[in-house]
Amino acid sequence: YMKLRSSAVKDAPPLKETKDPAKIKAAQDGMNTQIRAARVNAKHGDVITPEVAAAFRRLLYPELKGEDGHEAKEIIKDDAPTNITFKVNAKYPDGAPVPTVPANLLVNLPTLPQPLQFRIIDKHLILLDEDADVIVDYALNVIK
Protein backbone atom coordinates (compact mmCIF):
# COMPACT_ATOMS: atom_id res chain seq x y z
CA TYR A 1 0.00 0.00 0.00
CA MET A 2 2.71 2.47 0.95
CA LYS A 3 4.48 2.02 -2.40
CA LEU A 4 1.22 2.54 -4.31
CA ARG A 5 0.35 5.51 -2.08
CA SER A 6 3.69 7.18 -2.69
CA SER A 7 3.25 6.91 -6.43
CA ALA A 8 -0.40 8.01 -6.30
CA VAL A 9 0.10 11.18 -4.25
CA LYS A 10 3.15 12.53 -6.06
CA ASP A 11 0.89 14.76 -8.17
CA ALA A 12 -1.56 15.63 -5.38
CA PRO A 13 -1.27 18.96 -3.54
CA PRO A 14 1.12 18.46 -0.62
CA LEU A 15 -0.23 18.40 2.92
CA LYS A 16 1.67 21.23 4.58
CA GLU A 17 1.39 22.54 8.10
CA THR A 18 -1.06 25.42 8.04
CA LYS A 19 -3.77 26.95 10.16
CA ASP A 20 -6.05 27.33 7.12
CA PRO A 21 -8.63 24.51 7.24
CA ALA A 22 -9.49 24.99 3.56
CA LYS A 23 -5.89 24.29 2.52
CA ILE A 24 -5.75 21.19 4.72
CA LYS A 25 -9.06 19.94 3.32
CA ALA A 26 -7.96 20.59 -0.28
CA ALA A 27 -4.72 18.66 0.25
CA GLN A 28 -6.57 15.77 1.93
CA ASP A 29 -9.17 15.66 -0.83
CA GLY A 30 -6.46 15.67 -3.49
CA MET A 31 -4.61 12.79 -1.85
CA ASN A 32 -7.89 10.95 -1.28
CA THR A 33 -8.85 11.23 -4.95
CA GLN A 34 -5.43 10.11 -6.19
CA ILE A 35 -5.17 7.14 -3.81
CA ARG A 36 -8.71 5.96 -4.47
CA ALA A 37 -8.15 6.16 -8.23
CA ALA A 38 -4.92 4.15 -7.94
CA ARG A 39 -6.72 1.53 -5.82
CA VAL A 40 -9.93 1.31 -7.84
CA ASN A 41 -9.81 -2.51 -7.71
CA ALA A 42 -8.89 -2.74 -4.01
CA LYS A 43 -10.96 -5.16 -2.00
CA HIS A 44 -11.46 -6.28 1.56
CA GLY A 45 -8.61 -8.55 2.64
CA ASP A 46 -5.98 -7.15 0.28
CA VAL A 47 -4.00 -5.59 3.14
CA ILE A 48 -5.50 -7.16 6.26
CA THR A 49 -5.69 -10.72 5.01
CA PRO A 50 -7.88 -13.28 6.84
CA GLU A 51 -4.72 -14.69 8.43
CA VAL A 52 -3.64 -11.25 9.64
CA ALA A 53 -7.13 -10.53 10.99
CA ALA A 54 -7.02 -13.83 12.92
CA ALA A 55 -3.62 -12.87 14.34
CA PHE A 56 -4.99 -9.47 15.42
CA ARG A 57 -7.87 -11.22 17.23
CA ARG A 58 -5.36 -13.45 19.07
CA LEU A 59 -3.18 -10.45 19.98
CA LEU A 60 -6.07 -8.35 21.26
CA TYR A 61 -8.11 -10.99 23.08
CA PRO A 62 -5.92 -11.19 26.24
CA GLU A 63 -6.10 -7.40 26.62
CA LEU A 64 -9.90 -7.46 26.54
CA LYS A 65 -10.39 -9.81 29.46
CA GLY A 66 -10.83 -8.77 33.08
CA GLU A 67 -11.09 -5.25 34.52
CA ASP A 68 -8.58 -3.67 32.14
CA GLY A 69 -10.42 -5.23 29.24
CA HIS A 70 -13.70 -3.81 30.49
CA GLU A 71 -12.16 -0.33 30.63
CA ALA A 72 -10.77 -0.71 27.10
CA LYS A 73 -14.19 -1.79 25.81
CA GLU A 74 -15.80 1.25 27.48
CA ILE A 75 -13.29 3.58 25.81
CA ILE A 76 -14.02 1.95 22.45
CA LYS A 77 -17.76 2.28 23.03
CA ASP A 78 -17.54 5.93 24.13
CA ASP A 79 -15.46 6.96 21.11
CA ALA A 80 -17.45 4.97 18.56
CA PRO A 81 -18.69 6.97 15.60
CA THR A 82 -21.91 5.92 13.95
CA ASN A 83 -22.73 5.52 10.28
CA ILE A 84 -19.26 4.42 9.21
CA THR A 85 -19.38 2.27 6.08
CA PHE A 86 -16.88 -0.55 6.20
CA LYS A 87 -15.74 -0.37 2.61
CA VAL A 88 -12.20 -0.60 1.32
CA ASN A 89 -11.02 2.51 -0.48
CA ALA A 90 -13.93 4.55 0.89
CA LYS A 91 -13.44 8.06 2.17
CA TYR A 92 -13.69 8.28 5.93
CA PRO A 93 -16.78 10.42 6.50
CA ASP A 94 -16.20 14.14 6.96
CA GLY A 95 -17.02 15.25 10.48
CA ALA A 96 -17.18 11.70 11.87
CA PRO A 97 -15.17 11.26 15.05
CA VAL A 98 -11.94 9.35 14.61
CA PRO A 99 -11.91 6.97 17.58
CA THR A 100 -8.85 6.37 19.69
CA VAL A 101 -7.41 2.93 20.27
CA PRO A 102 -6.78 2.20 23.96
CA ALA A 103 -3.05 2.07 24.65
CA ASN A 104 -3.18 -1.47 26.06
CA LEU A 105 -4.55 -2.64 22.70
CA LEU A 106 -2.34 -0.51 20.51
CA VAL A 107 0.89 -1.89 21.99
CA ASN A 108 -0.17 -5.37 20.88
CA LEU A 109 -0.60 -4.35 17.26
CA PRO A 110 2.23 -3.85 14.77
CA THR A 111 3.74 -0.41 14.41
CA LEU A 112 2.50 1.23 11.25
CA PRO A 113 4.29 3.65 8.95
CA GLN A 114 2.93 7.19 8.96
CA PRO A 115 0.22 8.13 8.03
CA LEU A 116 -1.44 4.74 8.60
CA GLN A 117 -3.34 4.22 11.83
CA PHE A 118 -5.46 1.55 13.40
CA ARG A 119 -8.91 2.59 14.59
CA ILE A 120 -11.50 0.47 16.37
CA ILE A 121 -15.14 1.06 15.59
CA ASP A 122 -17.51 -1.08 17.62
CA LYS A 123 -15.96 -4.57 17.28
CA HIS A 124 -14.11 -3.88 14.07
CA LEU A 125 -10.61 -2.69 13.23
CA ILE A 126 -9.97 -0.34 10.36
CA LEU A 127 -6.69 0.63 8.78
CA LEU A 128 -6.95 4.32 8.02
CA ASP A 129 -4.72 6.54 5.95
CA GLU A 130 -5.17 9.55 8.20
CA ASP A 131 -3.70 12.16 5.87
CA ALA A 132 -5.93 11.16 2.95
CA ASP A 133 -8.97 9.99 4.96
CA VAL A 134 -9.02 6.67 3.10
CA ILE A 135 -10.11 3.38 4.64
CA VAL A 136 -7.28 1.15 3.43
CA ASP A 137 -8.78 -2.10 4.75
CA TYR A 138 -10.63 -3.47 7.75
CA ALA A 139 -11.08 -6.58 9.86
CA LEU A 140 -14.50 -7.42 11.20
CA ASN A 141 -15.16 -8.70 14.72
CA VAL A 142 -11.65 -8.37 16.15
CA ILE A 143 -13.11 -7.39 19.53
CA LYS A 144 -15.00 -10.04 21.48
N, C-alpha and C positions, 0 to 999 in steps of 0.2 A: 504494500500500500504506500509506504513512504517513498519508494522510487517513483511510482506512478504519480503520486501527489506532487513531488518535486518537479516533474516534467509538466504536469498540468497547470501549476500555478505560476510558471515562469513568465507568462504573459498577463497574468492578473495584476491589478493594482496592488502594490505592496501594503501590508498592514504595518503602519508606522505608529509610534506612540504619539497620541494627540488627545486633546481634550474635546475635540469636535466629534460628537456622536455620528454626524452624517458621514464624515470621512471614514470612521471605523466601520460603519454599516456598509458603505460602498465597497470598501476593501473586502469585507467578509462576503458580501454578495458576489463580488467578482471571483473570489476563490471558490465559493460554493458552486457557482455556475461552471467554472472550469473543471473542478474535480468531478462533479456529477456527470458532466459530458464525457470525461475520460473513463468513467466507470459505468457507462450506460448499461452494460450487461452484468454488473455486479449482482450477486445474489447472497441470500442468507447462508452462512456457513463457509463463505470464501475465505474469511479472515479468522473468525472464531469457528473452527471446525467442530463437528460433534465430539471429537476426542478432546479438544481443548476445552470445550464447554463442560464435559464430564470432569476434567481435571480441576477446573475452577470450582465446581460443586464440591469436590473432595477437599480442596484447599479452604473453602469458606465454611463448610459445615461445622468443624470444631469450634470456630469462633462465634457461632450462632446458638450454641448450647449454653444453658445456665444463665446466671444473672447478667453477665457481660453481654451474652447473646441477646437477651431480652432488651437491654439498653440499645444495642446496635439496631435491632429491629424497630424500636421506637423512633430512633433517629431517621431511619429509612422511611418509615411511615409518615413522619412529620414533614419531611422534605419532598415527599412524592408529588410530582406534577400530575395533572390529569390530562387526558386527551392527547397523549403522546402516541403516535403511530409507530409501531415497530416495523420499520421498513428500511432495508438497506439502501443507502444512497439518498435517503430522504433528508430534507432540510429539517434541522431541529426547529421546532416552532418558535417564532419570534415571541418574546414576552413570557414564554414558559419558564418556570424556575428550573435551574440546573442543579439537581440534587447533589449533596455531598455524599461521599462514601466514608463511613466511619473508619477511623484510623486502624482499628484492630482488624478490619477486613482488608483494607488497602495494603497493609504490609504483607499480606499473604498472596497478593496478586503480583504478576511480573511488573517490573518497572517499564514504563512506556516512553518512547521518544516524544518530545514535544512536537506538536501540540495535541497528541492523542491523550485521552483521559477515559478512565472507566467511570461510569455512572450507574447507580442502581435505581431502578424505577419499579416499585412494588416488589416483585420477586425476580425481576429480570435485570440482566446486566447489559448495558450498551457500551459500545466503543465509539466515542465521540471525537471528531476532529473539532476541537474547541474554536480554533481560529476561523474555520470555514463553516461552522455549524452544520456539519454533515454527520449523519449516523453511518459510521463505517460498517458496523456489523453489530449483532446482538446475540445473546444467549438467553433463552427462556428458562424460567424456573430454576435459577441458580441458588435462590434463597428458599430454604424449607421452613 
